[in-house]
Amino acid sequence: MSNLAYQVQKQQIQSQPARSPKPVQQPSRKLFTKGEVVLWGAMGVVLIAGLIWLISLYASVYQATAKVETIQKDISAETKIVEDYHLQVTELSNPERIMKLAKKQGFIFDDKNVKVVQD
């Protein structure tokens, strides 16, 4: 062989890149499948809707309780006013007071003309 032929063969060997074994790529597996993502999403939506409903229910109960308390305060105030009126009625219907007012206006008390009225 001639020297020239040896060099050409040598260049062909050197020009070919050394092949390194390529690692076999396995298909990448996602963490969750599309169906799982849909299920988790639906569960999240249901959970959030439930929490919103629970909070709104709690708020409506709180408002109803506040209304009940204000109504009870109003009732207690009206009850006090009614009790005061009953006290005034008992004070004003005292027979001694009526007798004093009658004498001031000139009425005469006669036991024979008195009629007893019962409740």
C-alpha positions as CSV (number, residue, x, y, z in Angstrom):
1,M,0.0,0.0,0.0
2,S,1.1,3.4,-0.7
3,N,1.4,6.0,1.9
4,L,-1.3,8.1,0.3
5,A,-3.9,5.5,0.4
6,Y,-3.2,4.9,4.1
7,Q,-3.7,8.6,4.8
8,V,-7.1,8.7,3.0
9,Q,-8.3,5.7,4.9
10,K,-7.0,7.2,8.1
11,Q,-8.9,10.5,7.3
12,Q,-12.1,8.6,6.7
13,I,-11.8,6.9,10.0
14,Q,-11.1,10.2,11.8
15,S,-13.9,12.1,10.0
16,Q,-16.6,9.7,11.2
17,P,-17.6,10.9,14.6
18,A,-17.4,8.5,17.3
19,R,-20.9,7.2,18.0
20,S,-21.8,7.1,21.6
21,P,-24.7,5.0,22.5
22,K,-27.8,7.2,22.8
23,P,-29.8,6.6,26.0
24,V,-33.2,5.2,25.1
25,Q,-35.7,7.9,26.0
26,Q,-38.6,6.5,27.8
27,P,-41.8,8.3,27.3
28,S,-42.2,10.9,30.0
29,R,-45.0,10.1,32.4
30,K,-46.9,13.1,33.7
31,L,-47.7,13.3,37.3
32,F,-51.4,13.3,36.8
33,T,-53.5,12.2,33.9
34,K,-56.1,14.4,32.2
35,G,-58.9,12.6,33.9
36,E,-57.3,13.0,37.3
37,V,-56.8,16.7,36.7
38,V,-60.5,17.0,35.7
39,L,-61.6,15.1,38.8
40,W,-59.4,17.1,41.2
41,G,-60.6,20.4,39.5
42,A,-64.2,19.3,39.9
43,M,-63.6,18.4,43.6
44,G,-61.9,21.8,44.1
45,V,-64.9,23.6,42.6
46,V,-67.3,21.7,44.8
47,L,-65.2,22.3,47.9
48,I,-65.0,26.1,47.2
49,A,-68.8,26.2,46.4
50,G,-69.5,24.4,49.7
51,L,-67.3,26.7,51.7
52,I,-69.0,29.8,50.1
53,W,-72.4,28.3,50.9
54,L,-71.3,27.6,54.5
55,I,-70.0,31.1,55.0
56,S,-73.2,32.6,53.5
57,L,-75.3,30.4,55.8
58,Y,-73.3,31.5,58.8
59,A,-73.7,35.1,57.8
60,S,-77.5,34.7,57.4
61,V,-77.7,33.0,60.8
62,Y,-75.7,35.9,62.3
63,Q,-78.0,38.5,60.8
64,A,-81.1,36.6,62.0
65,T,-79.6,36.4,65.5
66,A,-78.8,40.2,65.4
67,K,-82.4,40.9,64.4
68,V,-83.8,38.7,67.2
69,E,-81.6,40.5,69.7
70,T,-82.9,43.9,68.5
71,I,-86.5,42.7,68.6
72,Q,-86.0,41.4,72.1
73,K,-84.5,44.8,73.2
74,D,-87.6,46.5,71.7
75,I,-89.9,44.1,73.4
76,S,-88.2,44.6,76.8
77,A,-88.4,48.4,76.3
78,E,-92.2,48.2,75.5
79,T,-92.7,45.8,78.4
80,K,-91.2,48.4,80.7
81,I,-93.4,51.1,79.3
82,V,-96.5,48.9,79.8
83,E,-95.5,48.1,83.4
84,D,-95.0,51.9,84.0
85,Y,-98.5,52.5,82.7
86,H,-99.9,49.8,84.9
87,L,-98.2,51.4,87.9
88,Q,-99.6,54.8,86.9
89,V,-103.1,53.3,86.6
90,T,-102.9,51.8,90.1
91,E,-101.6,55.1,91.5
92,L,-104.2,57.1,89.8
93,S,-107.1,54.8,90.7
94,N,-106.3,55.0,94.4
95,P,-109.6,55.7,96.2
96,E,-108.0,58.2,98.6
97,R,-106.7,60.3,95.7
98,I,-110.1,60.2,94.0
99,M,-111.8,61.3,97.2
100,K,-109.4,64.3,97.5
101,L,-110.0,65.3,93.9
102,A,-113.8,65.0,94.4
103,K,-113.8,67.1,97.6
104,K,-111.7,69.8,95.7
105,Q,-114.3,69.9,93.0
106,G,-117.1,70.1,95.5
107,F,-118.6,66.6,95.4
108,I,-120.2,65.3,98.6
109,F,-119.6,61.7,99.7
110,D,-122.8,59.9,100.7
111,D,-122.5,56.2,101.8
112,K,-126.1,55.5,100.9
113,N,-125.5,56.2,97.2
114,V,-122.3,54.1,96.9
115,K,-122.5,51.0,94.8
116,V,-119.8,48.4,95.0
117,V,-118.6,47.2,91.6
118,Q,-116.4,44.1,91.4
119,D,-114.0,43.3,88.6
